[in-house]
Amino acid sequence: MKRKQFESYTSSGTANNITVGVLATIGLICGAKSFTGTQISLVEYCFVPQTLTLPENRAEYCTPDKRYIMPLSEFYAEVYAPANPEFQRDNFLPTKATRLRIIPPSNPNKPIWGLTSVFMIGGAYALSKAREWRLVQLMPVMRAETRTNWFISQLREGLRLHKESYTAQLDYEFHQWSENRRARAAQLSQMTPQELAIFTEQVRLRAEAEARAQLQQTTGQPTGALPGQSIEDITNPSDKVTGADSTQAIAPKDSWVQNLVKQTALIWGNQGGGKSWLARYVAQKKKQAGYRVVVLDPDSNRAEWRGVESYHSWDEIEQQIRNYVKELESRLKTFNDSSMSEEQWRQKLWASGKATALICEEATTYADFIKDAELLEKFGKLALTKSRKQEMPLTVVAHNNTQTCLFGIKGLHNLVSKMLQVECLAEVDPVTLQPKSTGRAKVKLDSSNEWLDVILPSLTAKISDFSDTVTPESTSIPPIDKATLERIYELEINIGGQAESIQEHKNELSPLAHSLLQYLQRTGRKSAVIQEIQPNFKVKGQRFSAEELKRLFNELVENNLAVWLDENTIEITPNWTDGQTGQN
């Protein structure tokens, strides 16, 4: 009701505006009329000597420039009697004025015009304010109705968009169903008669099983009943699977790891969560499955990955990435030019021993040391979209799952969000305050948004030997070859010979600076650059920022163990390095 009143009131606004305009115009005209003309009679006079009788003599004193005008009522009043401006004492000119004529009033109705103007302008103003007051009264109700109508329009728009999205989803699903049906028809056309007969029998048995399950649900027959089995057979104690058999049928807790063997996956989590242990376990499973395992790990060496190919310098890592991209592109081109199905192509790759699994440790830091951004971008996109079907699955180990977790490449958020992910969960030890693994993880399957809780594989030692003779859960110490024994003996001699030199500075250096000094000694460095030390130097698994390393460098310089070459580089003092070389 209010809305209709408001609409009718706003629709009459034109007539109201015209009325206000007409009244205001008439008022202005009347106001202008009230300010024009005279309301009273006027007298025109001059000063003529009374002694002059001849008209020509009198006319001399009544020329146009000597004629004056004043109100009639004032002319005859003694108080306002006019005075001759040319009067001089002892002169014969008179002081009394001579009336020439009476001028009638030109606008005797000036008050009426003024009152009419005030009335008209006041009416226009009152009419305008009355309309404004009425609109202000109706506005709150209109605002409420407008908000309600806006909300309803938004609901309608949302329903429209949902309908369009649902229709598009149905079209997509129908398209997928059509493509699957076409692909199935193509596969059936390539089957031999024997394979087609087996496939037909499998379809028939599956259909019978589904029909039987539906019949059991409809008739109320126990779901555990086999074809032809009665309720007595079900309750018969002798007709049961024994406990030992049922135990063997239960899948192990870490069976979910098989998803990581043949798929491209991201393993991430905080420090101490067990990422590296899980990556090594997956690497072992990949090798047992028959893959050629290649590991890119800038924070370790080949002793940590015995039995598989591993590369650790940035030059080697960059070259291996180039080889991977080149091989993957070559396989894609060969497959696209062939007439084989995907299954046949993958069987051929396995038969020729070309199944290759790549594991990238510390993937987040790749962009900091590999300057070819185009190579990394191509590597990331190809690995995430094309590697699995070419039997070249990639396993990435990183500290997070943001869009830059894959080699520091931006723009891969959509691909990362859809890939297989494992988040290893860590907790802080209340005694040592160090992070440690909880033994649990969360898994998000490929193209899924649901995270599932899983148990990490139970390992008592970090896997470093991937040869076929080593059992990953074994706690026995692997045999040490002769070269390793000689290296241990050499390190023991070096550390023993330098014990006194280190002891002199031990009390002056902080524990972290002391650890850095030992690291530089073991690696035989004569100079150290922050950018080279940062990714490799760790204390109890903890890395250090550039500022922290600069403080440790400065501490070595203050203790005369090194000198600054530039703001990021120190050189070990000659006395220290000479002593170390002589003992070596």
N, C-alpha and C positions, 0 to 999 in steps of 0.2 A: 504493500500500500504506500509506504513512504517513498519507495523507488518511483512509483507511478507519479506521485505528487511532485517529486524532484524533477522527473523528466518533463512533465507538463509545465512545471514552473520554468525550467530552463528553455523549453521550446517557445515560451511566451516572452523570452528575453528581448527578441528583436522589436516587438511592439512596444515593450516597456522602454527600450532605449530610444525609439523614435519619439515617444511621448516626452521623455526627459529632454531630448534634444530640441523639440518644438517649444516646450515651455522655457528652456534656457535661452533659446533664440529670441522669443517674444520678450522675455525679461530684459535681455541686453538691448533690444531695439527701444523698448520703453525707457530704459535707463538713459540711453543716448538722447532720446527725445526730451527727457526732463532737463538735460544740461544745455539745450539749445534755445535761443530767443529770449525775450523779456516777458516778465509777468505783469509789470506795472507800466503806467503812462509816463512819458518823458517830455520835458520842455526844452525847446531850443531857444536860446536867448543870446543877447549881446549888449554892449554898453554904448548907448547913443546919448549925446548931450541933449538936454531938453530944450535948450535955446535954439537948436537948429530946426528949421521948419521945412527947408527945401529937401525934397527926396534925394537929389543928387548929392547933397552934403551929408545926409544921414547914411546913405549907402557906403560912404567912405569908412564908417565905423562898424559896419556889419559885413565885412568881407568874409569869405569862408574860413580864413585862418583866425578870425576874431569871433566866431560863433561857438557857443558852448552848450552842452547838454547835461541835464540833471533830472532826477525824479521829480514828478509834478508835486507830490506831497511835500517835498523838501523845499521846493522853490518858493512856496508861499509861507513857509515857516520862518519865523523871525530868527530862530536859532541857526538855521541853515541858509540864511539869505546869502546869495552869491556876492562876492566882492570883486571889484575890477582889478585885474592884475596889473593894469597899466596906470592905475591911479597914483598921482603925485600931488603932494600938498601944494597949495597956491596955484593949482591948475584948474582950468574950467571944466575938465572932464568929470562927469557925474560918477558916483559910486553905485547907484541903483541900477539893476539890470532891466532891460527892456525885453519882454517876451515876444518872440517872433512867431512860433507855432507850437502846437501840442502833438507829440508823436504817440499814436495809440499802441498798446502792448501787442507784440508779435506772437507770444505763447502764453496766453493767460491760464492754461491748464497744466502748468509744470508740476504742481503737487500730485495731480491725478496720475500723470505719467510716472512719477517717481514711485508712488504707492503700487501702481500696476507692476512696475519692474521688480520691486521687492517681493510681491506676492508670487509672480511667475518663477523667479529664481529660487525662492524658498520652496515652492511646490516641487520644482525639479529636484532639488536637493533631498527633500523629504521622501519623494518617490524612490530615488536611488538608494537611500539608506534603508528604507523599508524592505526593498528587494534584497539588499545585502544581508540584513538581519534574518530574513526568512531563509536564505541560502545557508547561513551559518547554523541555523537550527536543524536543517535537514542534512548537513554535511556529515556528522558522526555516524548516522544511520547508513548513509551512502558508503562511507568508508568501510564499515563493517560488512555490508553486502558486497562491496568490491573485493575485500579480502577473501570472503567466502567464495565468490565466483572465481577469483584467481586460483585458490586452492583446488577448486573443482576442475578448472582448466588444466592445472598441473597434473592432477590425477588422470585426466583424460589423455594428456600428452604422454605420461608414463605408461599408461595401458597401451597406447598406440605403439610406442617404441618397443614395449615388451612383446606385443603381437608381431611386429616386424622381425624382432630378434628370434622369436619362437618359429616364425615361418622360415626365416633364413636357416635356422638350425635343422628344421625338418628337411629343407631342400638339400642341405649339406649331407645329412644322414642318408637321404635317398640317393644322392650322388655317390656316397661311399658304398652303399649297398649295391648300386648298379656296377660300380667299378670292381667291387669284390666278386660280384657274380660274373662279370666279364672275365676277370682274371681266373676265377675257378673254371669257367668254361674253356679258357685257353689251356689251363693245366690239364683238364680232362682230355682235351683234344690231342695232347702230347703223350698221354699214357698208352702203354701197351695193353692189349686185351687182358693179360693176366693182372696188371696193376689196376685196371678199371674194374675187374671182377672183385678184387680185394677191397677197393674203395667202396663199391656198391654194397658189399656185405657189411662193411663197417657202418655205413649210413643206415642200413636196415636194422642192425643191432642197436645202434644208438636210438633210433626211432622207437623200437620195441621197448627199450629201457625207459624212455620218457613216457610212453603210453602206460607202461606197467606202474610207474611211480604215480601217475595221475589217477589210475584206477585204484591203487592202494589208498590214496588220499580220499577218493570218493566213497569207496566201500568201507573205509575204516580198518582195513587190514594193517597190521603192524608194518612200519616202514622198514624194519630190519629183516622182514621175511624174504626169502629167496623164492624164485619161481617154483611153485608146487610145494612150498614149505608151509606146514600148518602151525597153529599156535602151540601144539604139543611139541613139535620139533624145536620151536624156539625156546621153550621152557626146559627142554631136555638138557641136563648138566653135561652129558657126554658130547653134546653137539656144540661145543664152544672152542674158541681159540684159547690156547693156554697162555699163562702170564708171560712165559719166555718169548712166545711168538709175538705177543702184542708189544712187548718191549722193543723187539727188533723192528717193528713197523713204525715206531715213533721216529720222526726226523730229528736230527741233532739241532741244537739251539743256534748253531752258526751256519745253518744251511742257506740263510739269506745271502751269505757272502757270494754264492754262485752267481747272483745277479751282477756282481762287479767283475766277473771273469770275462764275459763276452760283450759287455756294454761299456760305452764311454761314461765315466762317472767322475764326480767331484767329492773328494774327502776333505772335510774342513772341520775346524773347531779351535778352541783356545789351546794355549801351550799346556802340555802335559796330558791332553785328552786321549792320546794313543793313536794319532794320525799316522805317524811313521811306522809304528808296529803293525797297524792294519794294512798299510800300503805294502809292507814286506810280505805279510801273510797272503795278500791278493796276488803279489808277484809270484809267490811260490805256487799258488793255485793255477795261475796262468801258465807257468812253465809245465806243471804236471798235466795241464790240458793240451799241451803241444804247441803253445805259442813260443815264438822267438821273443824273449823279453829284453827290452832296451830301457835303461834307466838313465834319466838326466837329473843329477843331484849335485848342485854346486856347493853343498855344505858337507860333503863327505868324500871318501876316496874309494878305490876299487877293493880295498880290504873289507869294506862294509857291504859289498855286493859281489861276493865271490860266487861264481857259477852262472852269472848273467852278464850281459854287456852293460857296462856303466860308463858314463862320461861326466866329467866334473869341472873342467875348465870352461870358461865362457866361450872360447873359440870352438871347442869341441861341441858344446851344447848347441851353438848357433848352426854349425855345420850339420849336426844330426837333424835339427829342425828343417833345414833346407832339404836334406835327403828324404825326410818323411813327407814333406809337401810334394816334392817331385814324384815320389813313388805313388802317393795317393792320387795325384792328378793323372799319372800314367795308367793306373788301374781303372780309374773312372773312364778314361777315353777308350781303353781296350774293351771294357764291358759294354759301353754304349755302342761301339762298332760291331760287337758280336751279336749272334742270334741266340745266345744261351739265356735261360731263365736265371733269376737271382739265385735260386737254390743250386742250380748246376754250376754257376760261376763260383759260389762260395765253396762248393765241394772241390772244384778244380784248384782253388787257392790252397785249400788244406792238403790236397793230394800232392801239390808241388812244393809244399813246405814254406809257403809264403805268409802264413798267418803270423802277424807281428803285433805285439802289445807294447805300447809306449807308456812309461810312468814318469811324470814330471813332478819332482819334489820342489818345494819353495817356489811355486809358479808365480806368486805375486811379485817377486823381485826380478823377473826376467826382463821387464821393460826398462829397468834401471841400468842394465849392463849390455843388453842387446839393442843397438841403436836403430836397427832396421825395423821400424814400426810397421811397414807394409808387410814384411815377412811374418811378423807375429800376428797381425790381423788375419792374414790369409790362413795361417796355421790354425788359429783358434776357430775360425768359421768352418773350415773344411773338417777339422777334427770333430767338431760338435755335430755336424750334419751328415757327413759322408763316410766316417771311418768305420762304423759298425758293419755296414753291408760289404765293405771291402776287407773285412777281417783285419782291421788295424785299429782296435779300440784304444782309446786314450784314458789314462787314469791321472787326474790332477790332484795334487795335495797342496792345500792353501790354508791360510788362517781365517778366511771369511768366505762368504758366498755372495759378495757384492758384485756389481757389474764389472769391476776392475780386478776381480780375483783371478781371472784367466789371463796371465801374462801382462797385467796392467792395461789391457785393451778396453776402451770404452765402447758402448753401444751393443754389448752382448747380453744385456739384462734379460731379454726375452728368451734367448737360447739357454742361459744359465738357469732361469726359473723353471724350464721344462726338463732339464737333464736329470739323470739319476744322481742323488746327493746323499751323503752320509755325514751327519754331524756327530763327532766324537765328543762326549760330555766329560768335562773335567770338574774337579772340586779342589778346595784348598785344604791341605793337611793341617789340622788344628795344632799340631805340635811343631812341625818344621816350617809351617806357613808357606810351603811350596806346593805348586799345583800338581795334582796327580789324577790319574784316570779313574773314573767311577766304574769302568767295566761295562758301561751302557752307552747306547748311541741311538740316534733317530735317523730313519731312512725315509726318503721321499722317492718313490719310484718314478720312472720316466713318464713324462706328460701327465703327472698326477700332482694334486695340491695337498694330499693327505700325508702327514708324517706319522710313521709307525715306530713304536719303541722296540728295540732289539737288544740282544746281548752280544758284546764283542767276543771274538774268539779268545779262549783262555790260553795264553802263552806265558810260559815261565821265564823265557829269555828272548831277547831281541834277535830276530833271524838275520844272520849276516852271510850264511853259507847256503846257497841254493842248489848245490849239487844233488844228484838223485840219491846219494847214500845217506844224506843227513835228514833226520827226523826233526821237524820244526819245534815240536814240544819237548824235545830232549834237553835235559839240563847238563849233559856231559860236556866237558870241554873238548873242542875239536883238536886234532893233532896239529902241532906247530911245525911248519917246515923249517928247513935249515936257514934259509934267508931271513925269516922272521926272527929266529933265535939270535942270529948275528946282529940284527938291528936292535933287538932288546938289549943285548950285551953292550953294544956301542952306546946306546942311550944311558945305560947304567954307569958306564965309565965316564961319560960326559957330565952327567949330573953329579957323580961323586967328586970329580975333579973340580967342579965349580961350586961345590957346597959352601966353601969358605967365602968365595966372592959373593954368592947370593946372600949368605948370612949377614955380611957386612951391611947390606942394604935392606934386609928383611924388616928390621925394626923401623927403618925410615919410610919404607913404601907401604901403601895401603894394600890390603889383600887383593883387590882387583888389579892394581898396578903390578903387584908381584906376579899374578897369574898372567898378565899381558907380557911381562918380561920373560917368563918361562916359555910362553907360546912363541915369542920371537926367537928365543934360543933354540927351541926344538925345530923350528922351520928353517933355521939357518939364514935368517934375513939380515942384511946389512943396513937396510932402510925400510921404512914402513910408511904406507900411504893410507889415510883414513878410509878412502873409498874401497881399497883392496882388503883392508883388515875387517871392515864392518860386517860383510856377509859371512865371514869364516870364523871369527873369534867369538866364542861363547863360553860362559861360565855357568855350569849347572843348567845348560839349555837356554840361558838368558842371553839375548843379544843386546848391543849397546847402540845408542844414537851417536851421531857425529860429534855432538857437543860433549857427550860423556867420554868418547875416545880421545877427544882433544885434551880433556882434563887429565886423563891417564898419561897421554904423551907428555904433557907439561910436567907431570910428576916425575917421569923418568928424566926429563931434561934438568929439573931442579936438583936431582940426585947425581948429576954428572954421568948419567948412563947413556945419554943421547943428546944430540944437538938439533935445532930446528933448521931445515933447509928451506921451507916455505910454510905458509900457514896450515897446510894439511900434511906435511911430510917431515919425518924425523930421520936422522941417521944415527945408528948405534955408534958409540964412541970407539975409536980404533983400539984402545987398550982392552976394551971388553971383547971386541970381535977377535982380536989377535989371540987373546987368552983362550977363547972358545975354539978357534981354528987349530991352535997348537995342541990342545987336548984332544981334538977330534983326530 
